[in-house]
Amino acid sequence: MSRFATTSWVTRYEPNPHARFRLFCLPYAGGGPHIFCGWSEGLPKEVEVCPIQLPGRGSRIKETPFTNLLQLVGHLAQGLLPLMDKPFAFFGHSMGALISFELARQLRRERRIGPAVLFVASRRAPQLPQSSPQMHRLSDAGFIQALRFLGGMPEGLFNQPELLQLVLPILRADVALVETYVYQHEDPLDCPISAFAGKLGTDISRYELESWRKQTSHNFNLQMFPSNHFFLIDDRALLLQAITRDLLSTLRL
């Protein structure tokens, strides 16, 4: 059993006890649950948005962030079990997409009910090789330069030196979590996968997104949005429409 309480993993800005369905949302590297604040307004009333609060940030700032993805997933799977009493889906952006994918596989390994839909955003398929496997070992200056080059963080962050220094340890831990991940082949998931990305993003190719198709024995959908890597912010309304469409077609809410 995980040593973490369920309440420490989930921040529900708009609790919806009468919801028929839960959408667990996992952030990009360095991100927190605030990214998903207000999402309930753009989704069906039957859906409760459940942003995940990872250790090392927000209300869990005093906890040590994970640097091993599978260890994180093991604790997360246990922590979320009490909230998996209703049908649910996972949405993950960038790092969050990889965590969501392995979380779905962990639930399957534990012979538990998995997500009805897996939404993955701004992340290449997990079976493809890493592009920069040692970035987390760089000096602070080199690490920041690499982050800016890859476009994997909001540009405004780099214009706030004090905030950047505060989140740098979290960012480094999150990047280590992704870079040290080693994909192991398993059978495809039996839930639909919807992959999303921004058309202006330069860090992921369409081929890398299309490759998520191999990770499901069910339906696969790919949709591109007008902006960049952070389309979930700039194109939020369009994204929530796409999520709603896929939920409705799968669950008949």
C-alpha positions as CSV (number, residue, x, y, z in Angstrom):
1,M,0.0,0.0,0.0
2,S,1.3,3.5,-0.9
3,R,2.3,5.7,2.0
4,F,0.7,8.6,0.3
5,A,-3.0,9.6,1.1
6,T,-5.4,9.7,-1.8
7,T,-6.2,13.3,-1.0
8,S,-2.6,14.3,-1.5
9,W,-2.7,13.0,-5.1
10,V,-5.8,14.8,-6.4
11,T,-6.8,18.5,-6.3
12,R,-10.4,19.0,-7.2
13,Y,-11.1,22.6,-7.8
14,E,-14.7,22.0,-8.6
15,P,-15.9,18.8,-6.7
16,N,-18.7,17.0,-8.5
17,P,-20.0,14.2,-6.2
18,H,-22.8,13.4,-8.6
19,A,-20.5,12.9,-11.6
20,R,-20.8,9.7,-13.5
21,F,-17.2,9.8,-14.8
22,R,-13.8,11.1,-13.7
23,L,-11.0,12.6,-15.8
24,F,-7.6,12.3,-14.1
25,C,-5.3,15.0,-15.6
26,L,-1.5,14.8,-15.4
27,P,0.7,17.8,-16.1
28,Y,3.9,18.5,-18.2
29,A,7.3,18.7,-16.5
30,G,7.3,21.3,-13.8
31,G,3.5,21.7,-14.0
32,G,0.9,21.4,-11.4
33,P,-2.9,20.9,-11.1
34,H,-3.6,24.6,-11.7
35,I,-3.1,23.9,-15.4
36,F,-6.5,22.2,-15.4
37,C,-8.4,24.8,-13.3
38,G,-11.6,25.7,-15.1
39,W,-11.7,22.6,-17.3
40,S,-15.0,21.6,-15.9
41,E,-16.7,24.5,-17.6
42,G,-15.8,23.1,-21.0
43,L,-16.7,19.4,-20.3
44,P,-20.1,17.6,-19.8
45,K,-21.6,18.1,-16.4
46,E,-21.3,14.3,-15.8
47,V,-17.5,14.6,-15.8
48,E,-15.5,15.4,-12.7
49,V,-12.1,16.8,-13.5
50,C,-9.4,15.4,-11.1
51,P,-6.0,17.1,-11.6
52,I,-3.1,15.1,-10.2
53,Q,-0.8,16.8,-7.6
54,L,2.7,15.2,-7.9
55,P,5.2,15.3,-5.0
56,G,7.6,18.3,-4.9
57,R,5.2,21.1,-5.9
58,G,2.2,23.0,-4.7
59,S,0.7,21.6,-1.5
60,R,3.4,18.8,-1.7
61,I,6.4,21.1,-2.0
62,K,8.1,19.5,1.0
63,E,8.0,16.0,-0.5
64,T,10.9,14.7,-2.7
65,P,9.9,14.5,-6.3
66,F,10.1,11.2,-8.0
67,T,12.9,10.6,-10.6
68,N,11.8,7.1,-11.5
69,L,8.7,6.8,-13.5
70,L,7.7,3.3,-12.6
71,Q,8.1,4.0,-8.9
72,L,5.9,7.0,-9.2
73,V,3.3,5.0,-11.2
74,G,3.2,2.3,-8.5
75,H,2.4,4.8,-5.7
76,L,0.0,6.7,-7.9
77,A,-2.0,3.6,-8.9
78,Q,-2.5,2.7,-5.2
79,G,-3.3,6.3,-4.2
80,L,-6.0,6.7,-6.9
81,L,-7.8,3.4,-6.2
82,P,-10.5,4.9,-3.9
83,L,-11.4,7.3,-6.7
84,M,-11.7,4.6,-9.3
85,D,-15.1,3.5,-8.2
86,K,-16.5,5.3,-11.2
87,P,-15.6,5.0,-14.9
88,F,-12.6,7.2,-15.7
89,A,-10.1,8.4,-18.3
90,F,-6.5,9.7,-18.2
91,F,-5.3,12.9,-19.8
92,G,-1.6,13.6,-19.8
93,H,0.4,16.3,-21.4
94,S,4.1,15.7,-22.4
95,M,5.5,14.0,-19.3
96,G,2.0,13.5,-18.1
97,A,1.2,11.5,-21.2
98,L,4.0,9.0,-20.4
99,I,2.9,8.7,-16.8
100,S,-0.7,8.2,-17.9
101,F,0.3,5.4,-20.3
102,E,2.3,3.5,-17.7
103,L,-0.4,4.1,-15.1
104,A,-2.9,2.4,-17.5
105,R,-0.4,-0.6,-17.9
106,Q,0.2,-0.8,-14.2
107,L,-3.6,-1.1,-13.5
108,R,-3.7,-3.9,-16.1
109,R,-0.8,-5.7,-14.4
110,E,-2.7,-5.5,-11.2
111,R,-5.8,-6.9,-12.9
112,R,-7.8,-3.7,-12.1
113,I,-10.2,-1.8,-14.3
114,G,-8.3,0.6,-16.6
115,P,-9.2,3.9,-18.2
116,A,-12.1,4.0,-20.7
117,V,-10.0,6.4,-22.8
118,L,-6.4,7.4,-22.8
119,F,-5.7,11.0,-23.9
120,V,-2.0,11.8,-24.7
121,A,-0.8,15.2,-25.7
122,S,2.5,16.6,-27.0
123,R,4.4,13.4,-26.5
124,R,6.0,10.9,-28.9
125,A,4.9,7.3,-28.6
126,P,6.7,5.5,-25.7
127,Q,8.3,2.8,-27.8
128,L,10.3,5.4,-29.8
129,P,13.9,6.2,-28.7
130,Q,14.6,9.2,-26.5
131,S,16.0,12.2,-28.2
132,S,18.1,13.7,-25.4
133,P,18.7,11.0,-22.7
134,Q,21.2,13.0,-20.6
135,M,19.7,16.5,-20.4
136,H,19.0,16.1,-16.6
137,R,22.8,15.8,-16.0
138,L,23.6,19.2,-17.5
139,S,24.7,22.2,-15.4
140,D,21.9,24.7,-14.5
141,A,22.9,27.0,-17.3
142,G,23.1,24.1,-19.8
143,F,19.8,22.7,-18.5
144,I,18.0,26.0,-18.9
145,Q,19.4,26.5,-22.4
146,A,18.3,23.0,-23.4
147,L,14.8,23.6,-22.1
148,R,14.5,26.8,-24.1
149,F,15.8,25.1,-27.3
150,L,13.3,22.2,-27.0
151,G,10.4,24.5,-26.3
152,G,9.1,22.2,-23.5
153,M,8.4,25.0,-21.0
154,P,6.3,28.2,-21.1
155,E,8.6,31.0,-22.4
156,G,7.4,33.3,-19.6
157,L,9.1,31.1,-17.0
158,F,12.5,32.1,-18.4
159,N,11.8,35.7,-17.8
160,Q,11.4,35.2,-14.1
161,P,14.8,34.2,-12.6
162,E,13.6,33.8,-9.1
163,L,10.7,31.6,-10.0
164,L,13.0,29.6,-12.4
165,Q,15.5,28.9,-9.6
166,L,12.6,27.8,-7.4
167,V,11.3,25.3,-9.9
168,L,14.6,24.2,-11.3
169,P,15.0,21.1,-9.0
170,I,11.5,20.0,-9.8
171,L,12.1,20.4,-13.5
172,R,15.4,18.5,-13.3
173,A,13.7,15.7,-11.4
174,D,10.8,15.5,-13.9
175,V,13.2,15.5,-16.9
176,A,15.2,12.7,-15.2
177,L,12.0,10.8,-14.7
178,V,11.3,10.9,-18.4
179,E,14.9,10.4,-19.6
180,T,15.6,7.4,-17.4
181,Y,12.4,5.7,-18.5
182,V,13.0,2.4,-20.4
183,Y,10.1,1.1,-22.4
184,Q,9.2,-2.5,-22.0
185,H,7.1,-4.2,-24.6
186,E,3.6,-5.3,-23.5
187,D,0.4,-6.1,-25.4
188,P,-1.5,-3.0,-26.6
189,L,-4.0,-1.4,-24.3
190,D,-7.6,-2.3,-24.9
191,C,-8.9,1.3,-24.5
192,P,-9.1,3.9,-27.2
193,I,-6.2,6.3,-27.4
194,S,-6.5,9.9,-28.6
195,A,-3.3,11.8,-29.4
196,F,-3.2,15.6,-29.5
197,A,-0.5,18.1,-30.5
198,G,0.0,21.7,-31.7
199,K,0.7,22.3,-35.4
200,L,3.4,24.8,-34.5
201,G,5.3,22.5,-32.2
202,T,8.8,21.5,-33.4
203,D,9.7,18.9,-30.9
204,I,7.4,16.1,-32.1
205,S,6.7,14.8,-35.6
206,R,3.4,13.6,-36.9
207,Y,5.0,10.1,-37.3
208,E,6.0,10.1,-33.6
209,L,2.4,10.9,-32.7
210,E,0.9,8.4,-35.2
211,S,3.1,5.7,-33.5
212,W,0.7,5.8,-30.5
213,R,-1.6,3.8,-32.7
214,K,0.5,0.7,-31.9
215,Q,-0.3,1.0,-28.2
216,T,-4.0,0.3,-28.5
217,S,-6.0,-2.6,-29.9
218,H,-9.0,-0.3,-29.9
219,N,-9.7,3.0,-31.8
220,F,-7.0,5.6,-32.3
221,N,-7.5,9.3,-33.1
222,L,-5.0,12.0,-33.8
223,Q,-5.9,15.7,-33.8
224,M,-3.7,18.7,-34.3
225,F,-4.4,22.2,-32.9
226,P,-3.4,25.6,-34.2
227,S,-0.8,26.6,-31.6
228,N,2.4,25.0,-30.3
229,H,3.5,22.5,-27.6
230,F,1.3,24.3,-25.1
231,F,-1.9,24.1,-27.1
232,L,-3.7,22.9,-23.9
233,I,-3.4,26.6,-22.8
234,D,-3.7,28.5,-26.0
235,D,-6.3,26.2,-27.6
236,R,-8.1,25.1,-24.5
237,A,-11.6,25.5,-25.8
238,L,-10.8,23.4,-28.9
239,L,-9.1,20.7,-26.8
240,L,-12.0,20.4,-24.4
241,Q,-14.4,20.1,-27.4
242,A,-12.2,17.2,-28.7
243,I,-12.1,15.5,-25.3
244,T,-15.9,15.8,-25.0
245,R,-16.4,14.4,-28.5
246,D,-14.3,11.3,-27.7
247,L,-15.8,10.8,-24.3
248,L,-19.3,11.0,-25.8
249,S,-18.5,8.5,-28.6
250,T,-16.9,6.1,-26.1
251,L,-19.1,6.4,-23.1
252,R,-22.5,7.7,-24.3
253,L,-22.6,10.2,-21.5
